[in-house]
Amino acid sequence: MSEKYTVLAVCTGNICRSPAMERLLAQLFADESEIKVISAGTHAHVGEDIQPEMKERITDVGASADGFTATQLTAEMIESSDLILAATRVHVEDILAEVPDAASRTFTLRQFGRILKNLDDAEIHGASVAEKLRALAEKADQQREAAGENDDVVDPYMLPDDVYDESFQQIREPIETLRGVLGR
C-alpha cells in the first residue's frame, strides 16, 4: 500500500459513476491529508471529462467536478490501493482477475455501504480517519456477504436524466452511510 491511505473508485468508462464516487469521497475526506481518493475505468474513455449530466449532480451537492480526466485502470493502481470500491460486481470480477490478492479490500460501493450499516460503532477503532477506514475495511471483509444484484450501481451513460438521478442516488447513499459511521 502507499504512504497515504488510498481509496480507488472503479467503473467502466470512468466518466460517470466512478468520478462521482471519487468526487463525493474527496469531498468527505477534504480535510484529511493522509487520504487520497482516485478513480479509473476498466474500459476508460481516456482523457475525457465527466459527463455533463453527472457533473451537474456532483456540483449540486457542493463537490468539485473540476479538473477531471478519465484514466484507465491498471494493476499498479489496484495493488497500491487500500480500499477499492467498484460500481458493479462485474467490475469487482475484473479487478480480481487482474490482482487476485485485492479480494479482501475490494467491494461494490453499495455492498460496502450495506455492510457498514450493520457494523457496531464499538467495532471502529483508530485515532485518525485513515486508521478508522482501515479498520472499517477489515471489518467489512470479515462480515462480507456475497454481493447481489441490488449492489450494482446502474450505468447512466447516454440514458435519460432519471437514470442519472437513480445512479447518483445509488452512489450517494453508501457514501452518506460512511460519513455517518465515521461521525463526519
Buried (B, 14 or more C-beta within 10 A) or exposed (E): EEEBBBBBBBBBBBBBBBBBBBBBBBBBBEEBEEBBBBBBBBEBBBEBBBBEBBBBBBBEEEBEBEEBBBBBBEEEBBEBBBBBBBBBBEBBEBBBEBBEEBBEBBBBBBBBBBBBEEBEEEEBEEEEBBBBBBBBBBBBBEEBEEBEEEBBBBBBBEBEEEBBEBBBEBBBBBBEBBBEBBEE
